[in-house]
Amino acid sequence: MKSTVILTAALLCILSSNSFAKPLKVFILAGQSNMEGHARIETFDYIGDDPATAPLLKMMRGTDGKPAVCDHTWISYLTGRYDGSANGEGIGKLTAGFGARGDKPTEDGGKIGPEFTFGLTMDAALKEPVLLIKTAWGGRSLSTEFRPPSAGPYEFSEAQLAQMQKQGKDIAAEKAAKAKETGRFYRYMVEHVKKVLADPKRVCPAYDPAAGHEIAGFVWFQGFNDLVDGGTYPMKADGKTRDYGKYSVWLADFIRDVRKDLGAPKMPFVIGVLGVDGLKAKGNTLSFREAMTAPSLLPEFRGNVAAVPTAPFWAEELAAVDEKRAKIRQMEFLLRVKDKNAANKAGTMSAAEQKEYLKKFEADLITPEEAAKWKRGASNAGYHYLGCAKTFALMGKHFAEANLEMLRAQPAK
């Protein structure tokens, strides 16, 4: 009798614990190079220079001063070369180093993207285990490689066809090559998510099959290749900016398709709005930001799609230094080609003299304080948000907060 009571009590405890277990929360992060993330870990200290972001740096580091390792958040990261030929998966507990990895996808790349503080924020906000599935490749567009199924095949415009004919290109071959690339990385993304979720415990040891999993959010951070694509997005009638209306349509298709393909019709969706050049951006960049934001304003997406501007996180003070660095690069070029406006127009300066001239030119242009600030805060080019960890950390945090807000607004299950 006593053993029966003990056995019954044990079974009740097991059933009770399973009934209260929450599903694994799964978040998908996708996009091109800025979702990969090109901020080197060496720029972390710069975050602490600003009192407003010093607490964020504290969250990003452990008590030993090294990058924090999440308690209950894991990541699977599919990436590779631009063409997808070296795709591979990096997995583990989330920490720094899951930024851009190029053709060594299983190795720590020494960089972060938005995933780091996104995961840290989720790790702090949620009690259940968290799994991030990140799929990102540099140089991929929504118009072609990430093109969703509902958008249909890519069709060249009459202007594009005329240009190809003028250049003597084989139009049939161009169409075939485009068809091959269309939607390829969308498929990589969906296939990888399904592969991971077929066996979540492979990546996330804390996964409880009895509790299952829930796709709780999707972050889309992409856009640069579409921004500069003059073939797909023609000039407006006023001749001042490009018409990016198709991007809005295709992004709405993308949201619908990815929800359908992953069986997550109510999945919160965050659009990271391209913020390169910050709040001072003009022309096409502003038009493109409007196109990225547009799907979040559609009635069907109200409350379940959020557009998060990233321009406010652009490091204006570093960009100012980068403009001066561009002038130095330009002068180096002018000296080399013996431009009439450069000191070497006569072509008599030796390599050593050119080097000395550039050294003085730089010293006159960039102060020691600016040089130190650049070294401390930047690690890449402007189209990669200057490789500034402060910028990427702020983006990841705000993406997570927008996702959490939508999750909390959902009806209780």
Number of C-alpha atoms within 10 A of each C-alpha: 6 7 8 9 10 11 12 12 12 12 12 12 12 11 12 11 11 14 11 9 14 17 18 24 21 22 26 22 22 23 26 25 25 28 28 31 29 28 31 23 20 16 20 22 15 20 24 16 14 12 9 9 15 16 12 17 22 15 15 23 16 13 9 7 9 12 19 19 18 21 14 21 26 24 26 25 29 25 30 23 17 17 15 17 10 13 20 18 17 18 19 17 19 25 25 24 21 28 30 29 26 21 16 17 22 18 15 16 19 16 23 30 28 30 33 28 27 25 25 24 21 25 20 13 12 13 12 17 22 28 33 28 23 27 26 28 27 23 18 22 23 23 23 22 21 25 25 26 17 12 18 12 15 16 12 15 13 9 12 14 17 13 13 14 12 9 9 9 12 10 14 9 10 14 14 11 11 17 16 12 15 23 24 17 24 21 16 18 24 14 13 18 22 13 11 16 19 10 12 21 13 14 20 23 13 17 21 17 13 11 14 14 19 17 22 21 25 26 28 22 25 28 25 23 16 20 21 14 14 13 14 22 19 15 15 11 9 7 9 10 18 22 19 23 15 14 23 19 15 21 25 21 19 21 22 17 17 19 18 13 12 15 11 15 14 16 24 26 26 26 24 27 22 26 23 21 19 19 14 12 12 11 10 17 21 17 16 25 22 16 19 26 21 17 24 22 13 11 8 10 17 11 16 19 27 24 21 21 19 25 22 15 19 24 21 15 12 21 19 12 18 19 11 14 16 11 14 18 12 12 21 17 13 17 23 16 13 16 15 12 10 16 16 19 15 11 14 11 16 10 11 9 12 17 14 12 18 17 13 10 15 18 12 9 15 16 12 10 9 16 15 11 15 21 14 18 26 28 21 14 13 18 14 19 30 24 26 33 29 27 23 29 26 20 27 23 21 21 28 24 18 20 25 18 14 19 18 9 10 13 6 6 3
